[in-house]
């Protein structure tokens, strides 16, 4: 009898849990958006704003211009950041090599294990801060 009640309770919990699950639409492929030209992206964003906010034609034209300007600026910033990330990675890798040259084999193993653990914790925190339902 206890087993039947327990199974029934588990079944109810499963049904209740699934009823609370949200139907989240998956985000469209970000790479598809990035392949578009600045003008195409601005047009797409403006059309979405026009529909959502019921913009007038005059407002839509002005906002499209603002969107284009903003997207150009952001593309420039992203390009600069990409260069800086490459430069920082090169510096970090060079430092890592210099440190490894000083350490013994046993110390390198310990150091690598520590680095792997740090990276694992960092990834976990990153996932907690940036929840993405697509990853599940």
SEVEX-894759 format. One record per residue: x, y, z of N, C-alpha, C, CB in turn; residue in one letter. Coordinates in steps of 0.05 Angstrom, whole numbers, padded with zeros to 5 digits, always signed. Glycine has a CB too. Layout:
// residues N
XYZXYZXYZXYZa...
//
This chain:
// residues 136
+00016-00024+00000+00000+00000+00000+00017+00025+00000-00019+00000+00024x+00039+00025+00016+00056+00048+00017+00070+00052-00009+00077+00044+00039x+00077+00031-00023+00090+00033-00049+00071+00046-00069+00099+00006-00059x+00046+00038-00069+00026+00050-00088+00022+00079-00082-00001+00035-00085x+00020+00086-00056+00017+00114-00049+00042+00130-00057+00012+00117-00019x+00065+00119-00053+00090+00133-00060+00092+00137-00091+00114+00116-00050x+00085+00116-00106+00085+00118-00135+00065+00139-00144+00079+00091-00148x+00042+00139-00132+00021+00159-00139+00031+00187-00133-00005+00154-00123x+00044+00191-00110+00054+00217-00103+00076+00226-00122+00066+00216-00074x+00094+00208-00130+00115+00214-00149+00102+00222-00176+00134+00190-00153x+00082+00207-00184+00068+00214-00209+00056+00241-00209+00047+00193-00215x+00043+00248-00186+00030+00274-00184+00051+00296-00184+00015+00276-00157x+00074+00291-00171+00095+00312-00171+00106+00316-00199+00118+00303-00152x+00109+00294-00214+00119+00296-00242+00100+00312-00259+00124+00268-00254x+00074+00307-00256+00054+00321-00272+00053+00350-00264+00026+00308-00269x+00053+00355-00238+00052+00383-00228+00077+00399-00237+00050+00384-00198x+00100+00386-00236+00125+00399-00244+00125+00406-00274+00149+00382-00238x+00114+00388-00290+00114+00393-00319+00094+00415-00326+00108+00368-00334x+00073+00417-00310+00053+00438-00316+00063+00466-00311+00027+00433-00300x+00083+00468-00293+00095+00494-00288+00117+00501-00307+00105+00495-00259x+00126+00483-00324+00147+00488-00343+00137+00509-00363+00156+00463-00358x+00154+00528-00369+00147+00549-00388+00152+00540-00417+00163+00574-00382x+00134+00549-00434+00138+00545-00462+00154+00568-00473+00111+00542-00478x+00180+00565-00474+00198+00586-00483+00205+00582-00512+00224+00588-00465x+00200+00602-00528+00208+00600-00556+00238+00602-00558+00195+00623-00573x+00250+00583-00573+00279+00585-00576+00287+00610-00591+00290+00559-00589x+00310+00622-00582+00320+00645-00596+00329+00638-00624+00342+00659-00581x+00325+00656-00642+00335+00651-00669+00365+00651-00669+00324+00672-00690x+00376+00639-00688+00405+00636-00690+00419+00663-00690+00414+00619-00714x+00435+00668-00671+00449+00694-00669+00468+00698-00692+00465+00696-00642x+00480+00676-00702+00499+00678-00724+00484+00688-00749+00512+00651-00729x+00459+00680-00752+00443+00689-00775+00440+00719-00774+00415+00675-00776x+00435+00730-00750+00432+00758-00747+00458+00773-00752+00422+00765-00718x+00480+00761-00744+00507+00774-00747+00515+00774-00776+00527+00760-00730x+00505+00755-00792+00512+00754-00821+00499+00776-00837+00505+00727-00832x+00477+00787-00826+00463+00808-00840+00479+00834-00840+00435+00813-00827x+00475+00850-00860+00488+00876-00861+00476+00894-00839+00485+00889-00889x+00490+00916-00833+00481+00935-00814+00453+00946-00822+00501+00959-00810x+00450+00951-00847+00424+00962-00857+00402+00942-00854+00427+00970-00886x+00408+00916-00859+00387+00895-00857+00379+00891-00827+00398+00868-00868x+00400+00892-00810+00394+00889-00781+00378+00912-00771+00420+00886-00765x+00385+00936-00779+00370+00960-00771+00342+00959-00781+00385+00986-00781x+00338+00951-00806+00311+00949-00817+00295+00929-00801+00313+00941-00847x+00306+00906-00795+00292+00885-00781+00284+00895-00753+00309+00859-00778x+00303+00907-00739+00297+00917-00712+00276+00940-00713+00323+00928-00698x+00278+00957-00733+00259+00979-00736+00231+00968-00741+00267+00998-00758x+00229+00948-00758+00203+00936-00765+00190+00924-00739+00205+00915-00786x+00207+00911-00723+00197+00899-00698+00187+00921-00680+00219+00882-00685x+00203+00942-00677+00195+00964-00660+00169+00978-00670+00217+00985-00657x+00168+00980-00697+00145+00993-00709+00119+00978-00702+00148+00995-00740x+00121+00951-00703+00098+00935-00697+00091+00935-00667+00103+00906-00706x+00111+00933-00651+00107+00932-00622+00098+00959-00610+00132+00923-00608x+00110+00980-00620+00105+01007-00609+00085+01024-00625+00131+01021-00606x+00076+01013-00648+00058+01028-00666+00070+01055-00674+00031+01032-00652x+00094+01054-00685+00108+01078-00693+00096+01089-00718+00138+01072-00697x+00098+01116-00720+00089+01129-00745+00112+01125-00765+00083+01159-00741x+00107+01131-00790+00127+01129-00811+00151+01147-00805+00115+01135-00839x+00145+01172-00796+00166+01191-00790+00184+01180-00767+00154+01218-00782x+00171+01169-00747+00186+01157-00724+00202+01134-00734+00167+01149-00702x+00191+01117-00750+00205+01093-00760+00230+01101-00776+00186+01076-00778x+00228+01121-00792+00251+01130-00808+00273+01140-00790+00242+01153-00828x+00265+01156-00770+00285+01167-00751+00298+01145-00735+00272+01188-00733x+00282+01126-00725+00292+01105-00709+00310+01086-00725+00269+01089-00697x+00303+01082-00751+00320+01065-00768+00347+01078-00770+00307+01061-00796x+00348+01104-00774+00373+01118-00776+00389+01115-00750+00369+01148-00782x+00376+01118-00727+00389+01115-00701+00399+01086-00698+00370+01123-00678x+00383+01067-00706+00391+01039-00704+00416+01033-00720+00368+01020-00712x+00416+01043-00745+00440+01039-00762+00465+01051-00750+00435+01052-00790x+00462+01075-00740+00486+01089-00728+00495+01072-00703+00478+01118-00719x+00476+01064-00687+00484+01049-00663+00497+01022-00670+00459+01044-00646x+00486+01008-00690+00497+00982-00698+00525+00985-00710+00478+00969-00718x+00529+01006-00725+00556+01011-00735+00576+01015-00713+00557+01035-00754x+00568+01031-00693+00586+01036-00671+00591+01011-00655+00574+01057-00652x+00571+00995-00651+00574+00970-00636+00591+00950-00651+00546+00958-00630x+00589+00949-00677+00606+00931-00693+00635+00939-00690+00597+00932-00723x+00640+00965-00690+00668+00974-00686+00679+00966-00659+00669+01005-00690x+00662+00970-00639+00670+00962-00611+00675+00933-00609+00649+00971-00591x+00658+00916-00621+00661+00887-00621+00687+00879-00635+00637+00873-00635x+00694+00893-00657+00719+00887-00671+00743+00893-00653+00721+00902-00697x+00742+00916-00639+00763+00924-00621+00766+00904-00598+00759+00952-00610x+00743+00895-00587+00743+00876-00565+00755+00849-00574+00715+00872-00554x+00749+00841-00599+00759+00816-00609+00790+00817-00610+00747+00810-00637x+00800+00840-00620+00830+00843-00621+00842+00843-00593+00837+00870-00635x+00829+00857-00574+00839+00857-00547+00839+00829-00534+00823+00877-00530x+00818+00814-00539+00816+00787-00528+00839+00770-00539+00789+00774-00535x+00845+00772-00565+00867+00757-00577+00893+00764-00564+00868+00761-00608x+00897+00790-00561+00921+00800-00549+00924+00791-00520+00922+00831-00550x+00902+00792-00505+00903+00783-00477+00908+00753-00475+00876+00790-00463x+00896+00737-00493+00901+00708-00493+00930+00702-00499+00882+00695-00514x+00942+00717-00518+00970+00712-00524+00987+00718-00500+00978+00730-00549x+00982+00740-00486+00997+00748-00462+00994+00726-00441+00988+00775-00451x+00969+00717-00437+00963+00697-00416+00978+00671-00423+00933+00692-00414x+00977+00663-00448+00991+00638-00456+01021+00640-00452+00984+00632-00486x+01032+00663-00459+01061+00667-00456+01068+00666-00426+01070+00694-00468x+01052+00678-00409+01057+00677-00380+01056+00648-00370+01037+00695-00366x+01035+00634-00379+01032+00606-00371+01056+00589-00379+01006+00594-00384x+01067+00594-00402+01091+00579-00411+01115+00586-00394+01097+00585-00441x+01118+00611-00387+01140+00619-00370+01138+00607-00342+01142+00650-00368x+01114+00607-00331+01110+00595-00304+01116+00565-00306+01081+00599-00295x+01106+00551-00326+01111+00522-00329+01141+00516-00332+01096+00512-00353x+01156+00534-00344+01185+00529-00347+01199+00529-00320+01197+00551-00365x+01188+00544-00300+01200+00545-00274+01192+00522-00256+01192+00572-00261x+01168+00511-00260+01157+00490-00243+01169+00463-00250+01127+00490-00245x+01169+00445-00229+01176+00417-00234+01152+00403-00246+01185+00403-00207x+01155+00379-00255+01133+00364-00267+01110+00360-00247+01143+00336-00277x+01117+00353-00222+01097+00349-00202+01082+00376-00196+01110+00339-00176x+01096+00397-00195+01084+00424-00190+01066+00432-00213+01106+00445-00185x+01075+00425-00238+01058+00431-00261+01032+00416-00260+01073+00424-00287x+01033+00391-00252+01009+00375-00250+00989+00388-00229+01015+00346-00241x+01000+00395-00206+00984+00408-00186+00972+00434-00196+01001+00414-00160x+00989+00450-00209+00980+00475-00220+00958+00472-00241+01004+00491-00232x+00962+00452-00259+00942+00447-00279+00915+00438-00267+00952+00425-00298x+00917+00422-00246+00893+00413-00232+00878+00437-00219+00899+00392-00210x+00893+00455-00207+00882+00479-00195+00869+00496-00216+00903+00495-00180x+00882+00499-00239+00872+00516-00261+00846+00503-00272+00893+00519-00283x+00845+00477-00275+00822+00463-00285+00798+00467-00266+00827+00433-00289x+00804+00465-00240+00782+00469-00220+00772+00497-00220+00793+00462-00191x+00790+00516-00223+00782+00544-00224+00765+00549-00249+00807+00563-00226x+00773+00537-00272+00758+00541-00296+00730+00529-00294+00773+00528-00320x+00728+00506-00281+00703+00492-00277+00684+00510-00260+00707+00465-00263x+00694+00521-00238+00678+00538-00220+00669+00563-00235+00694+00546-00195x+00687+00574-00251+00681+00598-00267+00658+00592-00287+00706+00608-00282x+00659+00569-00300+00639+00562-00319+00612+00558-00305+00646+00536-00334x+00612+00546-00281+00587+00542-00266+00575+00569-00259+00592+00525-00241x+00591+00587-00249+00581+00614-00242+00571+00629-00266+00603+00631-00228x+00585+00625-00288+00577+00639-00313+00550+00629-00322+00598+00633-00335x+00545+00602-00320+00519+00591-00328+00497+00601-00309+00520+00560-00327x+00503+00604-00283+00483+00613-00264+00475+00642-00270+00493+00611-00236x+00494+00658-00278+00489+00687-00283+00475+00691-00310+00514+00703-00282x+00481+00674-00329+00471+00677-00356+00454+00653-00364+00494+00682-00377x+00431+00651-00352+00413+00628-00358+00405+00629-00387+00389+00628-00339x+00408+00607-00401+00400+00604-00429+00384+00578-00432+00425+00605-00448x+00358+00580-00436+00342+00556-00437+00349+00538-00461+00313+00563-00439x+00363+00548-00481+00371+00532-00504+00392+00512-00496+00382+00550-00526x+00407+00517-00475+00429+00499-00467+00418+00473-00454+00448+00513-00449x+00393+00473-00446+00382+00449-00432+00372+00429-00452+00360+00457-00413x
//
